[in-house]
């Protein structure tokens, strides 16, 4: 547990780290520890940060060019040959353009390939809707054998990458363009299928993933000022989801809100609602992008436009609590 840290994407005075940069740093460290690690990129190594590995170990770095299907196919072949491939490009291309290759070779064959996709979610910002991956988590979560992870800060990114290198099987990790406030200690350890309680509360649960974890913490502080106690979860391991923590939170607080930089279908909100439907029905408000593509704008403008600010989370929490009490949500 990281402790009761309150922060948001723009928190002043809080150290910030970019998850994609920390991925590049972790990869470079692992390269010196394990000669079986190889890295592939689709001509975006400066943005994905795999260039850090390439400078140190050029003989183990492969730029396949703008050919994402080849990226995944080559990574699969290297895994069959006993290597541990890390394949990176933007999330919109990794999960979308190469989905069939990921399904047919990597996931179907349970191959030891790590897909680390950067620039996920709305906060790609001015790159616009064509480059904002809002469906990638759904596309990866539906694949059997695939582990799906979204770190909330730098330490969690480094821990996930190190864990993925030791895990025998396919893994998808989504990193982001923007730096996030640091929540976890430098010694943070990642555990598969385990969520984290960042703040205890009794009246409503706020569950986030990636950048939205920070907005959930900020929303919890706003709620506390109004006398409302909110529990905050970091569900960075989307698949397998920590269903025990979800059910426990539903029992303790009786109402939940999920928040994600993703479509409301197929991602965190869907995963949590599936658990609640099967095991412990409770009012759930899902915040995300609602069946529409993104558009160009500054990250903070987009999050406001699509209802993903701390203020929006506060409103959703109150709706969930009204439903818990048997009252209309609005």
C-alpha positions, 0 to 999 in steps of 0.5 A: 500500500502506498499510503494516503497520498493525495494528488492530481495530474497537475499537483504542485510540488509532487514529483512526477515521472512519465510511465513511458520514460520509466519503461525505457529506463527499466528496459535499459537496466534489464538489458544488462541483467538478461542477455535474452531480452531483445527489443523491437520497435516500429520506428517510434523508439524516441517516443516509446523510449526504447531508444535507451535500450538501442543505444546500449545494446544495438545488437539486440534492438530491431527497428522493423519500420512502420510495420506493426504486423511485422513487429508482432510476428517477428517478436513471436518468432524471437520468443519461439527461439527462446528470447524475451522480446519487448515490442513497442509502438503507440497503443493505437497501432500496437493493439489495433493494427496488429490485433490479428497477429497478436491473437493468432501468434502471441496470445493463441500460442501463449508466447513469451512476448511483452507488448509495451504500448505508449501514448494510450488514452485521451492525454495524447492530446493534440495528436487527435482522435486518430492517435488516441487509443481508447479501445486498446484495453478492450481489445487486449482484455478479450484475448485469452492468455493475455495479461493487461496492465496500466501503471499509475506512476513511475515506480509501478511502471518499473516494477511491472516491466521487471515482473513482465521480464520474469513472467513466462507468457504474453503481457500488454502494458499501456504507458502514457505520454504525460508524466504522472505524480509519484504515488509508490515508493521506489521499492514498490513490488508488482504482484499479478492480480492484486489491486492496491488500496490507496485510501480507506473509506466507508461510503463509496469506492473510487477505482481508477487506472493509470492517470485516473488513479490520481484524479480519484485521490483528488476527488476523495479529498473533495468528498472528505471536505463535504463529510463523505468518506471515499475508498480509493483503489488502484486497479492497475492489473486489469487482467487478471482483475483483483475480484476479491478487492472489488467485492470487498469494496462493494461490501464495505462501501455499497457503491462504486465508481470506475474511472478510465481514459478509455471507452466505458465499454470493454475496459475497467468499468466493464471488468468491475461490472462483470465481477459485481454482476456475478458476485455482489451486485452494487450500484456502479457509475462508470466514467470514461469515453462514451461510444465516441472518438476523441478529438484534438485538444490539450489533455486537460481540455479533453479530460474536462470535455469527456467528464474525467475530472476530479469534479466529475468523479465527485458527482458520480460518487454522489450518484452512486451513493443516491442509488445505494440509498434507493434514490434516483441517481439525478 
